[in-house]
Amino acid sequence: MTSPYRIPPGRAGRLWLRRRIDIAERGHDLLERKLRILHREHERLALQADRAEAEWTTACRRADTWLLRAALAGGRRSLSPAPGLADVTITWRQAMGTRYPEQAVCVLPAFPDAPPCSAALVEARDACRAAVVAAARYAAARAAERVVAGEIAATRRRVRALERRWIPRLTTGLSAVELALDEGERIDRARLLRASAQRTEAY
């Protein structure tokens, strides 16, 4: 058995291997539980991201429609840029040690009090602001789904490593140690029997 660990000889090695097997099996059970929880969370996040994507797509289409109407009504010069940048705050959540975005709160800059030149421009401005808010929510939701999906893949690799490498190696090592101990005990018993028989013959 190839192992990065130096297994102590004799009974100490048997105890050492049993402890390692127990730790590996408990770790495997914990990782399986983590996988089940993360799978449920990923399903929830995937549905949430799909809904956010649909809302964002709808908001973008509405913004495009009203921007076109506003441009036709007042010309391209009426479509002035926003007076500042949007401020997005991300709140975070943890599940089984995995940290991912939970919500994006978007604060948009205020527009000056000057009246717009057309009703279409008002609708276009509101539609664009709604699209920005929807985009922030969608970005956070999709990022959360990707983070949890990545953690599921990493956890699955750890589970496979325990199942296919570490537990079999430790179990094989334990079998070899126990076989060697049993063989040693048989040899010792045979030696004692011979010594006892020789003493009996001497008397």
C-alpha positions, 0 to 999 in steps of 0.5 A, a space after each residue: 500500500 502506498 501512503 503518504 503516512 508512516 504507519 507505526 509497526 505492530 499493534 500501534 499501527 493497527 490502532 493508528 489505521 482504525 482511527 484514520 478509517 473512523 475519521 475518514 468514514 465520518 468525514 465521508 458521511 459529513 461530506 455526503 450530508 453537505 452535498 444533500 444540503 447544497 443540492 437543495 440550495 442549488 435548486 432553490 438558487 437556480 429557480 431564483 436566478 431563472 426568475 431574475 433573468 426573466 424579470 431582467 429580460 422583460 425590463 430590458 425589452 421595456 426599456 428598449 421600447 421606451 427609449 426608442 419612443 423617447 428618441 422618436 418623440 424628442 430626438 437623440 439629444 433628449 436622451 441625456 445620461 444619468 446624473 451619476 452611477 448606481 450604488 449596488 450593495 451585496 448581502 451575503 449568506 452562508 450554507 455549509 461553509 459556502 459564502 455566496 450573494 444573497 441579495 443585491 440592493 441597488 440605489 439609483 442616482 436622483 434626477 434633477 427636478 427639471 421637467 422632462 420634454 415628453 411623457 415617453 422620456 419619463 417612461 423611458 427613464 423609469 424603464 431604464 432604472 427598473 432594468 438596472 435594478 433587475 440587472 443587479 438582482 439577476 447578477 447576484 442570483 446567477 453568481 450565487 448559483 455558480 458559487 454553490 455549483 462550484 462547491 458541489 463539484 469540489 465536495 463531490 471530488 472530495 467524496 470520490 477521493 475518500 471512497 476510491 482512494 483513502 478509505 480503500 488504502 487505509 482498509 487494505 493497510 489495516 488488513 495487511 497489518 492484522 494479517 501480519 499480527 495474526 501470523 506473528 501470534 501463530 508463530 509465537 504460539 507455535 514457538 511456545 508449544 515447541 518450548 513447552 514440549 521440549 521441557 516436558 520431554 526433558 523431565 
